[in-house]
Amino acid sequence: MISPRYHREIPQRYRLEAGRCADCGEIHFPPRAVCRKCGARESTTVVLPNRGKVVTCTVVDIPPAEFDDQKPYVNAIVELENGVRLTCMVAEAPPDAVDIGTEVELIFRRLRCGREWEVLQYGYKARVV
Amino acid sequence: MRDVAVIGMGITKFGELWRSPLRDLHAEAVADCLADAGIERRQVQSAWIGCMSSGLFNGQEHLASILTDYAGLAGIAATRVESACASGGAAFRAAWLEVASGASDYVLATGVEKMNDGADATYCLSTAADQEYEVYHGVTFPGLYAMIAKAHMHKWGTTREQLADVAVKNHRHGALNPKAQFPQEITRATVLGAVMVASPLGLFDCSPVSDGAAAVLLAPVEVARALGKPVVRILGSGHATDTIALHDRADVSRIPVVQAAARRAFAMAGVGPRDIDLVEVHDCFTIAELVCLEELGFFEPGKAAAATSAGETALGGRIPVNTSGGLKSKGHPVGATGIAQIAELYEQLTGKAGKRQVKDARRGLAQNMGGSGGSCTVHILEVSR
C-alpha cells in the first residue's frame, strides 16, 4: 500500500472519526461525501464509542498471503454502542472465546507489516471485555 | 421493447486449464455458441463480455479488443462488463437490453475468467469487498460468507450437516455434467472432514478456483421462430445493488439484494416462484445456496436447509436446484458463471441436458451474485415449442 492511500484513512483507523450528516444526523463510518439517507453534502466529525457487541464472527484459517503470519485469527462484525457497525479482527483471545453477543472494546494495534517497501499498517482491533 | 430469445449456447470445460490462455477459452465458447445457433460470424453485431478481474488474474485489460479479435469477430461493437462474480449476469442483461431496444438483432453475451495464471486468487477475489474497511482487516470471501452462515445458524438453527448436504447434492448433479471441474460424488463425511477455511465453512463448502468461458447468443423472438427450433424467451430480468460492506446491512443472516433483483424479474415476467421448474443459484459457498433460495421466495426464511436435506432441491425433487452441479461442482470461473447458468437453463429448456434433464422443464430461473451480496441479477427464461 502506498503512503498517500494509507495516510488518507488515518483519522478513521487511528481515531475512529466518523461523519454526522448536518441535515438528518445519520452517522457514517467512514465519513461520506454524500449522506446515504438524505443526500445532503455537509457533515461534521464525530468520534465513535469504542465499546460494542459482536454481531457475527468467523475464525479465518486460510488468509490472504499478507495475513499469513497471524492465522488463525478471528474476524467479526461489531456493533458499537451508538449502532454503527464495522468489521475488524478480535485480538488477544482464543478463537472460541468470541461468539455472537460477546462484548468487546476497540483497541489500537498493528494490523500487518505489508511488503518491505510498504508502510507498516495500523488500525483498530477488538478485544473481549 | 421487443421480445428477446436465446438462440444458442457454448461452454468450455471448467477446471485448472493451465495450457489454455484467456483468449482461447473465450474463443472456444463463442465458436461453440455460433455453431449451436447456426449463425455466421459476420451476422454478429455486438458482444457484452462478463469478466471480473483479468487485470489482476492475467495482467490483461481491454478485453473488448483482444477477445473479439481472437474470436474472429474484430470489428464488431464490444464492451467488457464488471460486477464482480455477477459480471456474467450483468453482461447478459446488457445484451438483452440491446436486442430488446431494437438497436441490434444478433448480440453475444459471454463470460470468461482464467483464475489459474499465477496470481493470488484469494487476494484477487477479495477486491470485490471493501478494500479499506473489510479486506484491510483480514477479511476473505470465505470469511464473509462464514459470518453470514454463523448468523443464519444462530437465527434459524441451520447446521453444518445441512450445509454439507448442499455440496453433496451439487456434486451428485455435477457428476452428470461433462463440463464440470469436479464431477465426483462426495458424502457428508467428505464435507465435514475437510480442512477449515473460515469456520463454519470448510474446503468443501467453498466453490473452487476455476478457468472457463461460456457464451450465449441473443436475437429477437421472430428470428428464433424462423430458425425452427424451440423458442427460449427471456421472460424476466431483474438487477439490483446493495452496500458493498456486509457490516452496513441490517440483518447479516440475509442477502437482501437477491430478493430485490428477484422481485423485479418476477414482476416483469408476471410469474412467481411456483411457476418455475428449475433454478440455477449462485452457490459460491454452501450457505449462499440456502440463503438465495429463501430470498428468491422458493422457501420461507430458515426453511431451505431442511428442504435440501429432504431432497426437495435435487434432480427428481420438487424444485431441482443447480442441475449443472452449481458453482461448487461445475466450477466458478467468476466472470463466466452468470453466462454458464443461462447456458444450463437453455440446455434444460430445449431438452438437451442429457442425464441431468429435468422432465418437461418449461421455465427456469438463474440468479447470479457479486461479492457478499453487493450486486445481483435474476433472469427467468421460458420455452415454447
Interface residues (C-beta under 8 A of the other chain):
Chain A: E9 P30 V55 T56 C57 T58 V59 V60 D61 I62 P63 P64 A65 E66 F67 Q70 Y73 N75 A76 I77 R85 L86 T87 C88 M89 P95 I100 L111 R112 Q121 G123 K125
Chain B: D120 T122 Y123 S126 E132 Y133 E134 V135 Y136 H137 G138 V139 T140 P142 G143 A146 M147 I148 K150 A151 H154 V195 M196 V197 A198 S199 P200 L201 A245 L246 H247 D248 V252 S253
